Amino acid sequence: MFGLRRGTIERLKKEYPKGTKVELIHLDDPYRHIPAGTIGTVEFIDDAGQIHTSWEKQGSLALIYGVDEWKKLQG
């Protein structure tokens, strides 16, 4: 895992506040499969810049900036 700059983490926190809807494009996780197109709701962003998201019918899993792909739908 690589470290993000403090400015990048702060920008993510402003761009993706709690409640922001996102659509998954690609998740790079060998242990979990969440289908592309799944809609999620941002719960919070931690101090490492991981975007903790609750996925419809898929539980919770964080998005990793620079690794996973998603698009913002609202918020």
C-alpha positions in Angstrom: 0.0 0.0 0.0 1.3 3.4 -0.8 0.8 6.6 1.2 -1.3 9.5 0.0 -0.3 13.1 0.5 -2.3 14.9 3.2 -3.6 17.3 0.5 -5.0 14.5 -1.5 -6.7 13.0 1.5 -8.3 16.3 2.4 -9.5 16.8 -1.2 -11.1 13.3 -1.2 -12.8 14.1 2.1 -14.3 17.3 0.6 -15.2 15.6 -2.7 -16.8 12.5 -1.1 -18.6 13.5 2.1 -20.8 11.0 3.9 -23.8 10.1 1.8 -22.2 10.6 -1.6 -23.4 8.0 -4.1 -20.8 6.3 -6.3 -20.9 3.6 -9.0 -18.3 1.0 -9.1 -16.3 0.6 -12.4 -13.6 -1.8 -11.2 -12.5 -3.2 -7.9 -9.0 -4.6 -7.6 -9.5 -7.0 -4.7 -8.6 -10.7 -5.1 -10.7 -11.7 -2.1 -14.0 -9.9 -2.8 -16.0 -9.5 -5.9 -18.4 -6.6 -6.2 -19.9 -6.4 -9.7 -19.2 -3.3 -11.9 -22.2 -1.0 -11.9 -23.0 -1.6 -8.2 -24.1 1.6 -6.4 -22.5 2.5 -3.1 -22.9 5.1 -0.4 -19.8 6.7 1.1 -19.7 6.3 4.9 -16.4 8.0 5.6 -12.8 8.5 4.4 -10.1 7.4 6.8 -6.7 9.1 7.5 -5.1 6.8 4.8 -7.5 8.1 2.2 -9.6 4.9 1.9 -13.2 5.6 0.9 -15.3 3.4 3.1 -18.4 2.5 1.2 -21.6 0.6 1.9 -22.5 -1.3 -1.3 -26.1 -2.2 -2.3 -26.6 -5.9 -1.4 -22.8 -6.4 -1.2 -21.9 -5.2 2.3 -19.2 -2.7 3.0 -15.8 -2.3 1.4 -13.4 0.6 1.0 -12.3 2.0 -2.3 -8.6 2.6 -2.7 -7.7 5.8 -4.5 -5.3 5.1 -7.4 -6.2 1.4 -7.4 -10.0 1.0 -7.8 -12.2 2.8 -10.3 -15.5 4.4 -9.6 -17.6 7.5 -10.6 -19.4 9.9 -8.4 -23.1 10.1 -8.9 -24.2 12.8 -6.5 -23.2 14.7 -3.4 
